[in-house]
Amino acid sequence: MRILGVDVGGSSVKMGLLDDERGIADIRKADTIVGEPEKMADLIGEMAASYKPDIVGLGTAGAVNHVDGTVSAGNLKWRGVKLRQMLEDRLNVPVWVDNDAQSALMAEAHSGVFAGARCAVLIVLGTGVGGALLIDGRPWRGDDNTAFELGHIITHADGLPCVCGKNGCFEAYASIAALSRIAGGKSARDVIDGVLAGAPEDMKAFDAYLHEVGVGILTIVSLFNPEVIAIGGGVSAAGAALTDGLGRRLDALLSTRRGRHNINIKLAVHKNNAGMLGAAALAKLHLT
């Protein structure tokens, strides 16, 4: 069976075929057409048809109703776009449309750090804080596919204002903007470079930032006790400094409990190909 994975982002659309040995193969890319969903569907349909797929999985940013395949995405200027129907009309094959966080989660479940796990959590530390949850080997979505808004759990009662309108959200303390704020305005990229070079001031700021990330992780562990927590997003460029540092912060936060914490934190391994791979894996899960 030829399973095509499509990743629609704000600047580009990428697609490739699911390959159990190589993950994703024969990757092709084009510029995203923003604000014109019919033209975007034409482009995706034309590119996808050249693969002669049996089924298609597509991951996109924004709110996705996986029941009817409609998408609303601010960065694409889409509102209630019937994307699944549009693509099925053009391709004459079944299409699964899902959120990009769910795609990244399933990429790790397919052949990454979640392989074989029954319960796992993906945390994306970037411009915002995103996440997705695997339970019993499947994405957990809640009632309307909008559950696990990880960036907007409250970690500080009456804390800093968040873009969502609430105060004290995890995102206000764990995004790259939060890291920059903690470092006195220095860019997150420069802080991470400094950490990797062993710069004392950057290491101190990063440790304070990891304390905030650790507070959010403790909440997740209390609720779900996952087998694995994977970290993705821009902050994951810190590599072992991130995972080892989080281990130390969690030890400190759990100092009143006997023994070292047993929270298994890893770096997400699928990066640029995660959207395509995960979308294809979701199509395989739901359409075969």
C-alpha positions as CSV (number, residue, x, y, z in Angstrom):
1,M,0.0,0.0,0.0
2,R,1.3,3.4,-1.0
3,I,0.7,5.8,2.0
4,L,1.5,9.5,1.4
5,G,2.3,11.9,4.2
6,V,1.7,15.6,3.7
7,D,2.9,18.4,6.0
8,V,1.3,21.8,5.5
9,G,3.2,24.7,7.1
10,G,3.0,28.4,7.0
11,S,5.8,28.7,4.4
12,S,5.9,25.3,2.7
13,V,4.1,22.1,2.0
14,K,6.1,18.9,2.0
15,M,5.2,15.3,1.2
16,G,6.6,11.9,0.9
17,L,5.8,8.2,1.0
18,L,5.8,6.1,4.1
19,D,8.8,3.7,4.1
20,D,9.2,1.4,7.0
21,E,12.9,1.2,6.5
22,R,13.7,4.9,5.8
23,G,10.8,6.6,7.5
24,I,9.7,8.8,4.6
25,A,10.9,8.6,1.1
26,D,10.8,10.6,-2.2
27,I,10.2,13.9,-0.5
28,R,8.9,16.9,-2.5
29,K,8.3,20.4,-1.5
30,A,6.5,23.6,-2.7
31,D,5.7,27.0,-1.3
32,T,2.5,27.4,0.7
33,I,-0.3,29.5,-0.9
34,V,-1.7,31.4,2.1
35,G,-5.3,32.6,2.1
36,E,-6.5,30.7,-1.0
37,P,-7.5,27.2,0.1
38,E,-8.9,26.2,-3.3
39,K,-5.5,27.0,-4.9
40,M,-3.7,25.3,-2.0
41,A,-5.9,22.2,-2.5
42,D,-5.1,22.2,-6.2
43,L,-1.4,22.3,-5.5
44,I,-1.5,19.6,-2.9
45,G,-3.7,17.5,-5.2
46,E,-1.5,17.9,-8.2
47,M,1.7,17.0,-6.2
48,A,0.0,14.1,-4.4
49,A,-1.5,12.6,-7.6
50,S,2.0,12.1,-9.0
51,Y,2.7,9.6,-6.2
52,K,-0.3,7.5,-7.1
53,P,-1.1,7.0,-3.4
54,D,-3.7,4.5,-2.0
55,I,-4.4,6.8,1.0
56,V,-3.2,10.2,2.2
57,G,-2.5,11.6,5.6
58,L,-2.1,15.4,6.1
59,G,-1.0,17.3,9.1
60,T,-1.5,21.0,9.4
61,A,-1.3,23.8,12.0
62,G,-4.5,25.1,13.5
63,A,-7.7,23.6,14.8
64,V,-8.6,20.4,13.0
65,N,-11.9,18.6,13.2
66,H,-10.8,15.1,12.4
67,V,-14.3,13.9,12.2
68,D,-15.2,15.9,9.1
69,G,-11.7,17.1,8.1
70,T,-12.3,20.8,8.4
71,V,-9.4,23.2,9.3
72,S,-9.2,26.6,10.8
73,A,-5.6,28.0,10.8
74,G,-4.7,31.6,11.4
75,N,-1.2,31.3,9.8
76,L,-2.8,30.0,6.6
77,K,-5.8,32.4,6.8
78,W,-8.2,29.4,6.7
79,R,-11.5,29.3,8.6
80,G,-13.7,26.2,8.4
81,V,-11.9,24.9,5.2
82,K,-13.3,21.5,4.2
83,L,-9.8,20.3,3.4
84,R,-10.4,16.6,3.5
85,Q,-13.4,16.8,1.1
86,M,-11.5,19.1,-1.2
87,L,-8.6,16.6,-1.4
88,E,-10.7,13.5,-1.7
89,D,-12.6,15.1,-4.6
90,R,-9.2,15.8,-6.4
91,L,-7.5,12.5,-5.6
92,N,-10.3,9.9,-5.4
93,V,-8.6,8.2,-2.5
94,P,-9.3,8.3,1.3
95,V,-7.6,11.3,3.1
96,W,-7.0,11.8,6.8
97,V,-6.5,15.4,8.0
98,D,-5.1,16.0,11.5
99,N,-3.2,18.6,13.7
100,D,0.5,19.0,13.3
101,A,1.1,18.2,17.0
102,Q,-0.7,14.8,16.6
103,S,1.5,14.2,13.5
104,A,4.7,14.9,15.5
105,L,3.5,12.6,18.2
106,M,2.7,9.7,15.8
107,A,6.1,10.1,14.1
108,E,7.8,9.3,17.4
109,A,5.3,6.4,18.0
110,H,6.0,5.0,14.5
111,S,9.8,4.9,14.7
112,G,11.1,7.3,17.3
113,V,11.4,7.5,21.1
114,F,7.7,6.4,21.7
115,A,8.0,3.1,19.7
116,G,6.3,0.4,21.8
117,A,5.1,2.9,24.4
118,R,1.5,2.8,25.6
119,C,1.5,6.2,27.3
120,A,3.8,9.0,26.2
121,V,3.9,12.8,26.0
122,L,5.4,15.1,23.5
123,I,6.3,18.6,24.6
124,V,7.2,21.2,22.0
125,L,9.2,24.1,23.4
126,G,9.3,26.8,20.7
127,T,7.6,30.1,19.9
128,G,4.7,28.7,22.0
129,V,4.5,25.5,24.0
130,G,2.6,22.7,22.4
131,G,2.1,19.0,23.1
132,A,0.3,15.8,22.4
133,L,-0.6,12.7,24.4
134,L,-0.4,9.0,23.5
135,I,-2.7,6.7,25.6
136,D,-3.0,3.0,24.8
137,G,-0.8,3.6,21.8
138,R,-3.2,6.1,20.2
139,P,-3.5,9.9,20.2
140,W,-5.7,11.1,23.0
141,R,-7.9,14.0,21.8
142,G,-10.7,14.7,24.2
143,D,-14.2,15.5,23.2
144,D,-13.5,17.8,20.2
145,N,-9.9,17.1,19.2
146,T,-8.7,20.2,21.1
147,A,-7.6,18.5,24.4
148,F,-4.1,18.6,25.8
149,E,-3.5,22.3,25.2
150,L,-0.3,21.9,27.2
151,G,0.9,25.4,26.8
152,H,-2.1,26.7,28.6
153,I,-2.2,24.6,31.8
154,I,-1.7,26.9,34.8
155,T,1.7,26.6,36.5
156,H,1.6,29.9,38.3
157,A,-1.7,31.1,39.9
158,D,-2.2,34.8,39.1
159,G,1.1,34.7,37.2
160,L,2.3,36.4,34.0
161,P,-0.3,37.2,31.3
162,C,-0.5,34.8,28.4
163,V,-1.6,35.4,24.8
164,C,-4.6,33.2,25.4
165,G,-6.0,35.8,27.9
166,K,-5.3,33.8,31.0
167,N,-2.6,34.4,33.6
168,G,0.1,32.0,34.7
169,C,0.1,29.6,31.7
170,F,3.0,27.2,31.2
171,E,3.7,28.8,27.8
172,A,4.4,32.2,29.5
173,Y,7.2,30.5,31.4
174,A,8.5,27.8,29.1
175,S,8.5,29.3,25.5
176,I,11.6,30.6,23.8
177,A,10.3,34.1,24.7
178,A,10.3,33.1,28.3
179,L,13.9,31.9,28.0
180,S,14.9,35.2,26.5
181,R,13.1,37.1,29.3
182,I,14.9,35.1,32.0
183,A,18.2,35.8,30.2
184,G,17.6,39.5,30.4
185,G,16.5,39.9,26.7
186,K,19.3,37.8,25.1
187,S,17.9,35.7,22.3
188,A,17.1,32.1,23.1
189,R,19.4,30.9,20.3
190,D,22.3,32.9,21.8
191,V,21.5,31.5,25.3
192,I,21.6,28.0,24.0
193,D,24.8,28.6,22.1
194,G,26.3,30.0,25.4
195,V,25.1,27.0,27.3
196,L,26.7,24.6,24.8
197,A,30.0,26.7,25.1
198,G,29.8,26.6,28.9
199,A,29.2,30.3,29.5
200,P,28.3,30.7,33.2
201,E,25.7,33.5,32.8
202,D,23.9,31.6,30.1
203,M,24.0,28.3,32.1
204,K,22.5,30.1,35.1
205,A,19.7,31.6,33.0
206,F,19.1,28.2,31.4
207,D,18.9,26.5,34.7
208,A,16.3,28.9,35.9
209,Y,14.3,28.3,32.7
210,L,14.6,24.5,33.2
211,H,13.1,25.0,36.7
212,E,10.0,26.4,35.1
213,V,9.8,23.6,32.5
214,G,10.3,21.1,35.3
215,V,7.3,22.5,37.2
216,G,5.1,21.9,34.1
217,I,6.5,18.4,33.7
218,L,5.6,17.5,37.3
219,T,2.0,18.4,36.6
220,I,2.0,16.1,33.5
221,V,3.5,13.3,35.4
222,S,1.0,13.6,38.2
223,L,-1.9,13.4,35.7
224,F,-0.6,10.7,33.3
225,N,2.6,9.1,34.6
226,P,3.9,8.6,31.0
227,E,6.5,6.0,30.1
228,V,8.4,8.6,28.1
229,I,8.4,12.4,27.7
230,A,10.0,13.7,24.5
231,I,11.1,17.3,24.1
232,G,11.0,18.9,20.6
233,G,11.0,22.4,19.3
234,G,13.7,25.0,19.1
235,V,14.9,24.6,22.7
236,S,15.7,20.9,22.0
237,A,18.8,22.2,20.1
238,A,20.4,22.3,23.6
239,G,20.6,18.5,23.4
240,A,22.0,16.8,26.5
241,A,22.2,20.1,28.3
242,L,18.4,20.2,28.2
243,T,17.8,16.6,29.2
244,D,20.5,16.4,31.8
245,G,19.6,19.8,33.2
246,L,15.9,18.8,33.5
247,G,17.0,15.7,35.3
248,R,18.8,17.8,37.9
249,R,15.9,20.3,38.3
250,L,13.4,17.4,38.7
251,D,15.7,15.9,41.4
252,A,15.6,19.2,43.2
253,L,11.9,19.7,42.8
254,L,11.3,16.1,44.2
255,S,13.9,16.4,47.0
256,T,11.2,15.6,49.6
257,R,10.6,12.2,48.0
258,R,12.8,9.2,48.6
259,G,15.3,8.4,45.8
260,R,15.9,9.8,42.3
261,H,12.9,10.6,40.0
262,N,12.1,8.0,37.4
263,I,10.8,10.4,34.8
264,N,12.1,9.2,31.4
265,I,12.9,12.4,29.3
266,K,14.3,12.1,25.8
267,L,14.8,14.3,22.8
268,A,12.4,13.9,19.9
269,V,14.3,12.3,17.1
270,H,12.1,13.2,14.1
271,K,12.6,16.8,13.2
272,N,12.0,18.2,9.7
273,N,10.3,14.9,8.5
274,A,8.1,14.5,11.6
275,G,5.0,16.1,10.0
276,M,5.1,13.9,6.9
277,L,5.9,10.7,8.8
278,G,3.3,11.3,11.5
279,A,0.6,12.2,9.0
280,A,1.2,9.1,7.1
281,A,1.2,7.0,10.3
282,L,-2.1,8.6,11.3
283,A,-3.6,7.7,7.8
284,K,-2.4,4.1,8.3
285,L,-3.9,4.0,11.8
286,H,-7.3,5.3,10.8
287,L,-7.8,4.4,7.2
288,T,-6.5,0.8,7.0
